[in-house]
Amino acid sequence: MNQIFQRLSSVFLYILPLKASIPFGYYLFYKYSFLKEYYYYLTYPIAKIENSLPFGSFLLFIILFAGLARNPKVPYFVRYNACQALLIDIALIIISYLMRIFPIVELGSIIFIFTLCIFIYSISQCIFGVEPEIPLISKSVRMQI
């Protein structure tokens, strides 16, 4: 697989957790409307895939996990980034369930900004061809692969 294609596909994979962080950013979207427009245009491809299929988000998760993260024929760089993006997505799902129990608006905004920073860091590292190191998650990814 071509190096440029590996890097671009790895960048595309991190849109999945970025889309999962949308519910946390509603307060910031309300306050800064331009952020909402950029965010929705950026996550549009994943939203289109998820909405076009029944159980779209679950099927996308299974396809990425079985087709990329656990497939030994896929290059290690893409598998690493796919698994890391999926683990970030799982963490956001767990946090969203906890936020339903303990609704704290400010914490949601912090999680949104934190996820946005992880996204920016991860895509910049992927563009340069370096594996993004995210504490706790990267170690777990290496155990998975």
PEWOCOR-V768067 format. One line per field, one symbol per residue. ss: DSSP state (H for helix, E for strand, - for the rest). phi: phi as a letter, one per 20 degrees, with the letter a starting at -180 (. if undefined). burial: I if it has 24 or more other ideal C-beta (glycine too) atoms within 12 Angstrom, else O. Layout:
# PEWOCOR-V768067
ss=???
phi=???
burial=???
This chain:
# PEWOCOR-V768067
ss=--HHHHHHHHHHH-HHHHHH-HHHHHHHHHH-HHHHHHHHHH-HHHHHHHHH---HHHHHHHHHHHHHH------HHHHHHHHHHHHHHHHHHHHHHHHHH---HHHHHHHHHHHHHHHHHHHHHHH---------HHHHHHHH-
phi=.fffffffffffffffffffegffdffffffcffffffffffegffffffeedflgffffffffffedfdeffeggfffffffffffffffffffffffffdfcfffffffffffffffffffffffendffddgmffffffffe
burial=OOOOOIIOIIIIIIIIIIIIIIIIIOOIOOOOOOOOOOIOOIIOOIOOOIOOOOOOIOOIIOOIIOOIIOOOOIOOIIIIIIIIIIIIIIIIIOIIOOIOOOOOOOOIIOIIOIIIOIIOIIIOIIOOOOIIOIOOIIOOIOOOI
